[in-house]
């Protein structure tokens, strides 16, 4: 069985691959399944296969939320219609400042005609017709992060870090610092999205000063994310993929 997760960027993909390895045993796999040699088109994308026994999982960081539909239509739609390539499709999106209702409505139109409905934190069976006129079924799942309030992946990670009372103080103080420094660093921290990234980045710099110059994937993989309750709650439905 093949499954696919589409997320916004490489940070999401790295975190998901780490988390699913720890909680579900998915391991990186260099070789793609036969007839599914889906490759990245540019450096902004991250496309990697993982295996667990006879199952395969493709995690795609598409390079931005606006690239979801185009990557699906260019790389995924044809294999789905021709050979029912994936039995499960997961979409992970930052909630940002949107309501859950608007996110679900948007997600339900991204992968037409394969997926007609997506609902946050709920698996839904969708039917479509393949090249031979045969009706097929694919299960879809939407993960909007964070679930309980507006924000993005960095919000979720900061909440996870804050589960430790000692680190919670660091997260709070760094937030105050970033709010203040934004006034004189508006050229670099020009909007709330970048401020959130700065908040996480400075928090990590304080927690792990010796790793400031390491790659983002090394920084992410050095944290035991699987132990944090907020992440376990958000990703709980992924354990059945």
N, C-alpha and C positions, 0 to 999 in steps of 0.2 A: 504494500500500500504506500502511495506517495501522498505527501501533504506539503502545503506551502504556506509560509507566513510572509506577508508583505508589510514592511514598516517604513518609516519616513527616511531614516538615515543610517549611517554606519554605526553610530553610537547605540541606537536601538538594536541593531542586528548583533553587535558584540555582546551586549547585555543579555539578550535573549539566548544566544548560543551558549554563553557561560551558564545561565540559569538552567536551561533545559538539560545541559550536560550533568549538572549537579543533582537535579531533582528527578530526572527521567532517563538518564543514561544515554542521551544522544551524543554521538561522537563525530567529529569532523571527518568527512569522506571526500577524497580528491576526485573520485570517479563518479560521474553522473549516471543515472539509469539509462539504459539503451534508448535511443531516440529522444532523449531529453537533455541534450547538451546546450543548456541555456546559459549564455555568457553575458557578462556585463558589457555595456556599450561605452561607458566612460568612467573616469576615475571617481566620479561622485556616487557611483553605484557600488553596492556590495552584494554579490550573489554567491552563496556557498551551500554545498550539500552536506547533510549529516545522516548518519545511519544508526539504526538500532535493530539488531537481528536482521530480518528481511525487509524492514520498513525503511523508507527514505524521507527526509525532510529538507525542503529548500527554503532558506531564509534569505529574503531579498530586502536590502536597504536600497530604496529606489532613487534616493537623491533629492527628496523633497515631496511634500504632500501633493503638490500639483502634478507630479510625475506618475502617480499611482495608475490612473486610467490608461495612460499611453504605454507604460511598461507592460501592463496586463494585455492590452490589445496587440502589442507587437511581439511579445514573447510567450504568453501563456494561453491566449484564446485559441489559437490554432491547435496546439497539442490537446487541449481540453475537448474541442469539438471532434477532432480526428480519432483520438484514442483514450478519452476519459483519463487524462494524464494524472489528475489529482483528485483524490476522494474527499479531501478537506482543505478549505481555504480560510486563512485567518488574516484579518486586517487590523493592524495596530496603528492608531492615530493619536497625536497629541490633542487634548481637548481645547487647549488655548482658552479663548474667551467665549466659546460657543456653548449653547445648551446641548444636553444629551439628545434631545429630540431632533435638533438640526443635524447633529453628527450622524445619527442613525439614518435619517432621510438621505443625507449626502452619500453615505457608505452604500446604501441600498441601490444606488444608481451607477456605481463605479465599474462594476464587473458584468454589466449586461452583455449578452443575454444569458450568461451562465448563472449568475446570482441575482435574484430578484428581491431578497430581503436579508438585512443584517440587523442584529440586535445586540446591544452591549452585554457582554458576559453571558451570552446564551447561544448555544449551538442550534442552528436552524437548517433543516433539510430543504434544499432547492432542487428543482428539476429543470432539465434542459434537453434539447434534442440534438443528437450527434449527427455526423456526416451521413450516416446510414439511415437516418430517420428513427433511430431508437432512443427512447426516453432514458436519460441517465440521472443520477442523483449525486449531488455534492453537498457536503455539510459546511456551513459557513459560520464564522465567529468574528464578532467585532470586539476589540479591546480598546476603549477610549481611556486615556490616562491623563490625570488621575480620575477615578470614577466619581469621587464624592464632591469634588470642587474643580474649578477652572485651573488650568496650568498645563504642564508638559512633562516629558520624561524626567527632566531635571528636578521638577517639583517632587515627583515620586521618590527619586533617589535621595533628595534632601530630607524628605520625611522618614525614609528608611534609616538614614544616618542618625537622625534625631531620636530614634528609639533608645539609643544609649544616652542616659542623662548627661554624662560628661561631654559627649559630642554635640548634644542638643544646645549647650551653651555656646559652643564654637559656631554652630550653624546660625544661631541667633545673632551673635556679635558680628559675624561676617556679613550677615544681611544688613545690619546697621551701617557697617563700613561701606558696602557697595552702594547703598542708597546715598551716602554722603559723597563718595568719590565720583558718582555719576555726574554730579554738578560740574566738575572740572574735567571730566573725561567723556563728555558727550560725543566727541568725535568717534570714540571707540564703543561706548555703551549708549547707543543711539535710541534704543527702544527697550520695552520690557522683556522681550524675548532674549536679547543680548544680556540684559541685566541678570536674568535667571541663569544663563550660562556662566556669567562671571561669578555669581554667587556659589555655584557648585565648584567652579575651577579654583577659586580662592580657598574654599573650604578644604578641598583636597590638598592644596599647597600647604595649608596649616597642618593638616593631619599627617601628610606624607612629604615633608620638605625634601627628602632625598630622592623623590621620584618626580619632581616637578618637570624634568626634561625627558621623561619617558613617554612613549607613545600612549595615546588614549586607550587603546585596547589593553595594554599592560596595566594601566591604572585601574581600569574596570575589573580586570581579571584578578587583581590583587585583593579585592574586597569580597568577603563571603556573603554575597547578596542573598543567597538561599536561606540565610538565618533570619532575615527581616520579615516580620509579620505583614507589613504593608505590601511588600512585593509578593509574598505568598498569596495574599488575598486577591491582588490584582491579576496574577498569572495562574490562578488555580485551575481555570478551565483548560489551560494549555497542557496540563498533565495528562489529559485524555487524547492528545494528538498522536 
